[in-house]
Amino acid sequence: MRYLLLMLLATALVWGGCGDDSRSGGSDSDADSDTDTGTDSDSDSDTDTDTDTDTDTDTDTDTDTDCPLGEYSGDFTISTPSDVTTLAGYTSISGDLRIECPSCTDLSELICLTSVGTSLWITDNTALTNLDGLSALTSVGGYLFIHQNSALTNLGGLSALTSVGGDLIIDDNTALTNLDGLSALTSVGRDLWIWSNTVLTNLNGLSALTSVGGKIIIDWNTVLTNLDGLSALTSVVGNLDIYGNDALTNIDGLSGITSVGDRLAIDLNAALTNLDGLSALTSVGGYLQIEDNAALTNLDGLSSITSVGADLSIAYNVVLTNLDGLNALTSVGDDLWIRYNDVLTNLDGLSALTSVGWGLGIYENDILPDCEACDLLDQLTAVPDSIDVNTNLDDTCTPVPAGCPGFDAGVDGGP
């Protein structure tokens, strides 16, 4: 009996424990809720990681396929829009590239092109308004010709170009207003020609240009008002010609130039009043020619020049009254010509001149006394081989300088 009572008591205790477990089961339910929260956190972490990895992979794939073709070997001519498509994807061309396409309006498919091995010709493109498709181009090994593109308004597409190995010629682009797209250009291996761009107002786009290996020709740009874009140049190896720019009022952009290796010609610039931009120039290796500048009143900007290697010609400057800007000049290698300067009154500016290599021509200066020529001849260390002095203001030199017997010798009319 006692054993039976003990069994009943044990059974009662077990059932009482089960009741406690049931209440503890509520606690287990709370623990399950915590486990759910942990699962949500893991899910968020997995999603973020997958998204980042996918994005990076896509970007790399795009870069690899943009410019897949490398160098095009040989020359290539673009004459139709389909030719632009043919060249798409190439990063360079080993030979010439000619863009001569009257129907082309867009070069954007050339965006991969970084270099042209020899010459780049952009000519006779009558519908092309910009060169934006060439924005990756950094170098042209030979010549760069931009010629007769009647709708081209700017050169913005050449903004990465730093060097041209041969000539840079920009001519007869009748809608081109500026050269701002060339702002990265630092060197031109040979000649620079800016010619007959009838609405070009400035050269500011060339402000980074420090080196030109040959001559510089700035001719017949009829609304060009200044040369400020050339201010980084310090010398000209060949000729420097400033010719037929009707609206050019000053040449201050040449203020850094100290020497010109060959000819310096400043002609037919109707609005040019002074040459002050040449104040640093000390020598001209060839000809110095100042002619047909209808508003030029003085030569003061030439005050640092000590020698002219070949001829010096001052002619057809109808309001020029004196030559005082030449007061440092001591020698002229070949001929000295002073002619057709209607209001020139004296030659005092040549007071330091002692040597003229070959000939002297002073004529058709309406109010310049002949005695001025006599005095100049008398100060030279040797009488020139050829002398032509005539049709100036007729007067009598008293006393007659030693050189005056040579009047009217030589060839009439000069060169």
C-alpha positions as CSV (number, residue, x, y, z in Angstrom):
1,M,0.0,0.0,0.0
2,R,2.8,2.4,0.9
3,Y,4.3,1.6,-2.5
4,L,1.1,2.5,-4.2
5,L,0.8,5.8,-2.4
6,L,4.4,6.6,-3.4
7,M,3.6,5.9,-7.1
8,L,0.6,8.1,-7.0
9,L,2.6,10.9,-5.5
10,A,5.3,10.6,-8.2
11,T,2.7,10.7,-10.9
12,A,1.2,13.9,-9.5
13,L,4.6,15.6,-9.4
14,V,5.3,14.6,-13.0
15,W,2.0,16.2,-14.2
16,G,2.7,19.3,-12.2
17,G,6.1,19.6,-14.0
18,C,4.4,19.3,-17.3
19,G,2.2,22.3,-16.4
20,D,5.3,24.3,-15.6
21,D,6.8,23.4,-19.0
22,S,3.7,24.6,-20.7
23,R,4.1,28.0,-19.1
24,S,7.8,27.9,-20.1
25,G,6.6,27.2,-23.6
26,G,5.5,30.9,-23.8
27,S,9.1,31.8,-23.2
28,D,10.2,29.5,-26.0
29,S,7.8,31.2,-28.3
30,D,9.5,34.6,-27.5
31,A,12.8,33.0,-28.4
32,D,11.5,31.9,-31.8
33,S,10.5,35.6,-32.5
34,D,14.1,36.6,-31.8
35,T,15.3,33.9,-34.2
36,D,13.1,35.4,-36.9
37,T,14.7,38.8,-36.4
38,G,18.1,37.3,-37.0
39,T,17.0,35.7,-40.2
40,D,15.8,39.1,-41.6
41,S,19.1,40.7,-40.8
42,D,21.0,37.9,-42.8
43,S,18.7,38.3,-45.7
44,D,19.4,42.1,-45.9
45,S,23.1,41.5,-45.9
46,D,23.0,39.0,-48.7
47,T,20.9,41.3,-50.9
48,D,23.3,44.3,-50.6
49,T,26.4,42.2,-51.4
50,D,24.9,40.7,-54.6
51,T,23.8,44.1,-55.9
52,D,27.2,45.7,-55.5
53,T,29.0,42.9,-57.3
54,D,26.6,42.9,-60.2
55,T,27.0,46.7,-60.7
56,D,30.8,46.6,-60.8
57,T,30.9,43.8,-63.3
58,D,28.6,45.6,-65.7
59,T,30.7,48.8,-65.7
60,D,33.9,46.8,-66.6
61,T,32.2,45.1,-69.5
62,D,31.1,48.5,-71.0
63,T,34.6,49.9,-70.9
64,D,36.2,46.9,-72.6
65,T,33.8,47.1,-75.6
66,D,33.9,50.9,-76.3
67,C,37.1,51.0,-78.4
68,P,38.0,47.5,-79.4
69,L,39.8,47.9,-82.8
70,G,43.2,49.5,-82.1
71,E,45.2,51.0,-85.0
72,Y,43.9,51.3,-88.6
73,S,46.9,50.6,-90.9
74,G,47.3,52.9,-93.8
75,D,45.3,55.9,-95.1
76,F,41.6,56.4,-94.8
77,T,39.2,58.8,-96.6
78,I,35.8,59.7,-95.2
79,S,33.6,60.8,-98.1
80,T,30.2,59.6,-96.9
81,P,28.5,59.1,-93.5
82,S,28.9,55.4,-93.8
83,D,32.7,55.8,-93.9
84,V,32.5,57.4,-90.5
85,T,30.8,54.2,-89.2
86,T,33.6,52.1,-90.8
87,L,36.2,53.9,-88.8
88,A,34.3,53.7,-85.6
89,G,36.1,51.9,-82.7
90,Y,39.7,52.6,-84.0
91,T,42.0,54.3,-81.6
92,S,44.6,55.5,-84.2
93,I,45.4,55.6,-87.9
94,S,48.9,55.1,-89.1
95,G,48.6,57.2,-92.3
96,D,46.6,60.1,-93.5
97,L,43.0,60.7,-92.5
98,R,41.0,62.8,-95.0
99,I,37.6,64.0,-94.0
100,E,36.1,65.3,-97.2
101,C,32.4,64.7,-96.9
102,P,29.9,67.3,-98.1
103,S,27.0,65.2,-96.6
104,C,28.5,64.6,-93.2
105,T,26.9,66.4,-90.2
106,D,28.3,64.3,-87.3
107,L,31.7,62.7,-86.5
108,S,30.7,61.3,-83.1
109,E,31.6,57.7,-84.1
110,L,35.2,58.8,-84.3
111,I,35.3,59.3,-80.5
112,C,37.9,56.5,-80.0
113,L,40.5,58.2,-82.3
114,T,43.5,59.5,-80.3
115,S,46.2,60.0,-83.0
116,V,46.7,60.4,-86.7
117,G,50.2,59.1,-87.8
118,T,50.7,61.5,-90.7
119,S,48.3,64.2,-91.9
120,L,44.7,65.1,-91.1
121,W,42.7,66.9,-93.8
122,I,39.4,68.4,-92.9
123,T,38.3,70.0,-96.1
124,D,35.2,70.9,-98.1
125,N,32.7,69.7,-95.6
126,T,29.8,72.0,-96.4
127,A,27.3,70.6,-93.8
128,L,29.7,70.0,-90.8
129,T,29.2,72.5,-88.0
130,N,31.5,71.1,-85.4
131,L,34.3,68.6,-84.9
132,D,33.1,67.1,-81.6
133,G,33.7,63.5,-82.7
134,L,37.5,64.2,-82.5
135,S,37.5,65.1,-78.9
136,A,39.9,62.3,-77.9
137,L,42.5,63.3,-80.5
138,T,45.8,64.4,-78.9
139,S,48.3,64.4,-81.8
140,V,48.7,64.7,-85.5
141,G,52.1,63.5,-86.8
142,G,52.1,65.6,-90.0
143,Y,50.0,68.4,-91.3
144,L,46.6,69.5,-90.1
145,F,44.6,71.2,-92.7
146,I,41.2,72.8,-91.9
147,H,40.1,74.2,-95.2
148,Q,36.9,75.5,-96.8
149,N,34.4,74.2,-94.3
150,S,31.7,76.7,-94.9
151,A,29.4,75.7,-92.0
152,L,32.1,75.1,-89.4
153,T,31.6,77.6,-86.5
154,N,34.1,76.3,-84.0
155,L,37.0,73.9,-83.3
156,G,35.7,72.7,-80.0
157,G,36.2,69.1,-81.0
158,L,40.0,69.5,-81.0
159,S,40.2,70.4,-77.3
160,A,42.6,67.5,-76.5
161,L,45.0,68.2,-79.3
162,T,48.5,69.1,-77.9
163,S,50.8,68.8,-80.9
164,V,50.9,69.0,-84.7
165,G,54.1,67.7,-86.3
166,G,53.9,69.6,-89.6
167,D,52.0,72.6,-90.8
168,L,48.8,73.8,-89.1
169,I,46.7,75.6,-91.8
170,I,43.3,77.1,-91.0
171,D,42.0,78.8,-94.1
172,D,38.8,79.9,-95.9
173,N,36.4,78.7,-93.2
174,T,33.7,81.4,-93.7
175,A,31.6,80.7,-90.5
176,L,34.5,80.2,-88.1
177,T,34.4,82.8,-85.4
178,N,37.2,81.7,-83.0
179,L,39.9,79.1,-82.4
180,D,39.0,78.3,-78.8
181,G,39.0,74.6,-79.4
182,L,42.8,74.6,-79.8
183,S,43.4,75.7,-76.2
184,A,45.6,72.6,-75.4
185,L,47.9,73.0,-78.4
186,T,51.5,73.8,-77.4
187,S,53.5,73.1,-80.5
188,V,53.4,73.2,-84.3
189,G,56.4,71.5,-85.9
190,R,56.5,73.7,-89.1
191,D,54.3,76.6,-90.3
192,L,51.2,78.2,-88.8
193,W,48.8,79.7,-91.4
194,I,45.6,81.5,-90.4
195,W,44.3,82.7,-93.7
196,S,41.1,84.2,-95.1
197,N,38.7,83.3,-92.3
198,T,36.3,86.2,-92.9
199,V,34.4,86.1,-89.5
200,L,37.3,85.2,-87.3
201,T,37.6,87.9,-84.5
202,N,40.4,86.6,-82.4
203,L,43.2,84.0,-81.9
204,N,42.7,83.5,-78.2
205,G,42.4,79.7,-78.7
206,L,46.2,79.6,-79.4
207,S,47.2,81.0,-76.0
208,A,49.0,77.8,-75.0
209,L,51.1,77.8,-78.2
210,T,54.8,78.2,-77.3
211,S,56.6,76.8,-80.3
212,V,56.3,77.1,-84.1
213,G,59.0,75.5,-86.1
214,G,58.6,77.6,-89.3
215,K,56.8,80.7,-90.4
216,I,53.7,82.4,-89.1
217,I,51.3,83.8,-91.6
218,I,48.2,85.8,-90.4
219,D,46.7,87.1,-93.6
220,W,43.3,88.3,-94.9
221,N,41.2,87.7,-91.8
222,T,39.1,90.8,-92.4
223,V,37.4,91.1,-88.9
224,L,40.4,90.0,-86.8
225,T,40.9,92.8,-84.2
226,N,44.0,91.6,-82.3
227,L,46.7,88.9,-82.0
228,D,46.5,88.3,-78.3
229,G,46.4,84.5,-78.7
230,L,50.1,84.5,-79.8
231,S,51.3,86.0,-76.5
232,A,53.2,82.9,-75.4
233,L,55.6,82.9,-78.4
234,T,59.1,84.3,-77.9
235,S,60.6,83.8,-81.4
236,V,59.7,83.1,-85.0
237,V,62.1,80.8,-86.9
238,G,60.9,81.8,-90.4
239,N,58.7,84.6,-91.7
240,L,56.2,86.5,-89.7
241,D,53.6,88.0,-92.0
242,I,50.7,90.1,-90.8
243,Y,48.9,91.0,-94.0
244,G,45.5,92.4,-95.1
245,N,43.7,92.2,-91.8
246,D,41.4,95.2,-92.2
247,A,40.1,95.4,-88.6
248,L,43.4,94.8,-86.8
249,T,44.0,97.7,-84.4
250,N,47.0,96.5,-82.6
251,I,49.6,93.7,-82.6
252,D,50.2,93.6,-78.8
253,G,49.9,89.8,-78.8
254,L,53.4,89.7,-80.3
255,S,55.0,91.4,-77.3
256,G,57.0,88.3,-76.3
257,I,58.8,87.9,-79.6
258,T,62.5,88.9,-79.5
259,S,63.6,87.7,-82.9
260,V,62.3,86.9,-86.4
261,G,64.6,84.5,-88.3
262,D,63.5,85.6,-91.8
263,R,61.1,88.2,-93.1
264,L,58.9,90.4,-91.0
265,A,56.1,91.9,-93.1
266,I,53.3,94.1,-91.7
267,D,51.3,95.2,-94.8
268,L,47.8,96.4,-95.7
269,N,46.4,96.5,-92.2
270,A,44.0,99.5,-92.6
271,A,43.2,100.1,-89.0
272,L,46.6,99.5,-87.4
273,T,47.8,102.6,-85.7
274,N,51.0,101.5,-84.0
275,L,53.6,98.7,-83.8
276,D,53.9,98.7,-80.0
277,G,53.5,95.0,-79.8
278,L,57.0,94.6,-81.3
279,S,58.8,96.4,-78.5
280,A,60.8,93.3,-77.5
281,L,62.0,92.6,-81.0
282,T,65.8,93.1,-81.4
283,S,66.6,91.5,-84.8
284,V,65.1,90.5,-88.1
285,G,67.2,88.0,-90.0
286,G,65.6,88.8,-93.5
287,Y,63.4,91.5,-94.8
288,L,61.6,94.1,-92.6
289,Q,58.7,95.4,-94.6
290,I,56.2,98.0,-93.2
291,E,53.9,98.9,-96.1
292,D,50.4,100.1,-96.9
293,N,49.2,100.6,-93.4
294,A,46.8,103.5,-93.9
295,A,46.4,104.4,-90.2
296,L,50.0,103.9,-89.0
297,T,51.3,107.1,-87.4
298,N,54.6,106.0,-85.9
299,L,57.2,103.2,-85.7
300,D,57.9,103.5,-82.0
301,G,57.3,99.8,-81.5
302,L,60.5,99.0,-83.4
303,S,62.8,100.9,-80.9
304,S,64.7,97.7,-79.9
305,I,65.7,96.6,-83.3
306,T,69.5,97.0,-84.0
307,S,69.9,95.1,-87.3
308,V,68.0,94.0,-90.3
309,G,69.6,91.2,-92.3
310,A,68.3,91.9,-95.7
311,D,66.1,94.8,-97.0
312,L,64.3,97.4,-95.0
313,S,61.3,98.9,-96.7
314,I,59.0,101.7,-95.3
315,A,56.5,102.4,-98.0
316,Y,52.9,103.6,-98.7
317,N,52.1,104.5,-95.1
318,V,50.2,107.7,-95.8
319,V,49.9,109.2,-92.3
320,L,53.4,108.2,-91.1
321,T,55.2,111.5,-90.1
322,N,58.6,110.2,-88.8
323,L,60.8,107.1,-88.4
324,D,61.8,107.8,-84.8
325,G,61.1,104.2,-83.7
326,L,64.2,103.1,-85.7
327,N,66.6,105.0,-83.5
328,A,68.5,101.9,-82.4
329,L,69.0,100.5,-85.9
330,T,72.7,100.4,-86.9
331,S,72.8,98.2,-90.0
332,V,70.7,97.1,-93.0
333,G,72.2,94.1,-94.8
334,D,71.0,94.8,-98.3
335,D,68.7,97.7,-99.4
336,L,67.0,100.5,-97.6
337,W,63.8,101.8,-99.3
338,I,61.8,104.7,-98.0
339,R,59.1,105.6,-100.5
340,Y,55.5,106.9,-101.0
341,N,55.1,108.1,-97.4
342,D,53.0,111.2,-98.2
343,V,53.5,113.1,-94.9
344,L,57.0,111.9,-93.8
345,T,58.9,115.1,-92.9
346,N,62.3,113.8,-91.7
347,L,64.7,110.8,-91.3
348,D,65.9,111.7,-87.8
349,G,64.9,108.2,-86.6
350,L,67.8,106.7,-88.6
351,S,70.4,108.7,-86.8
352,A,72.3,105.5,-85.5
353,L,72.4,103.9,-89.0
354,T,76.0,103.5,-90.3
355,S,75.8,100.6,-92.7
356,V,73.6,99.9,-95.8
357,G,74.9,96.8,-97.6
358,W,73.8,97.5,-101.1
359,G,71.3,100.1,-102.2
360,L,69.5,103.2,-101.0
361,G,66.2,104.3,-102.4
362,I,64.4,107.4,-101.0
363,Y,61.8,108.7,-103.4
364,E,58.2,109.8,-103.8
365,N,57.9,111.2,-100.3
366,D,56.0,114.4,-101.0
367,I,57.2,116.6,-98.2
368,L,60.5,115.0,-97.2
369,P,63.3,117.4,-98.1
370,D,66.1,115.9,-100.3
371,C,68.5,117.3,-97.7
372,E,67.3,114.6,-95.3
373,A,68.6,112.0,-97.8
374,C,71.9,113.9,-98.1
375,D,72.4,113.9,-94.4
376,L,71.7,110.2,-94.2
377,L,74.2,109.4,-96.9
378,D,76.8,111.5,-95.1
379,Q,76.6,109.5,-91.9
380,L,77.1,106.1,-93.6
381,T,80.5,104.6,-93.3
382,A,80.5,103.7,-97.0
383,V,78.5,105.0,-99.9
384,P,76.0,102.3,-101.1
385,D,76.6,100.7,-104.5
386,S,73.2,101.9,-105.8
387,I,71.5,105.2,-104.9
388,D,68.1,106.4,-106.0
389,V,66.9,109.6,-104.4
390,N,64.3,111.5,-106.4
391,T,60.8,113.1,-106.3
392,N,60.9,114.2,-102.7
393,L,60.5,117.9,-101.7
394,D,63.0,119.6,-104.0
395,D,65.5,121.8,-102.1
396,T,69.1,122.7,-102.1
397,C,71.4,121.1,-99.6
398,T,73.8,123.6,-98.0
399,P,76.5,122.6,-97.5
400,V,76.2,119.6,-99.8
401,P,77.1,116.4,-97.9
402,A,79.8,114.2,-99.4
403,G,77.4,111.5,-100.5
404,C,75.0,113.7,-102.5
405,P,76.8,113.4,-105.9
406,G,75.3,109.9,-106.1
407,F,71.7,111.2,-106.6
408,D,69.6,109.5,-109.3
409,A,72.2,106.8,-109.9
410,G,71.1,103.2,-109.8
411,V,67.8,101.7,-110.9
412,D,64.8,104.1,-110.7
413,G,61.8,102.9,-108.8
414,G,63.6,100.5,-106.5
415,P,62.8,96.8,-106.1
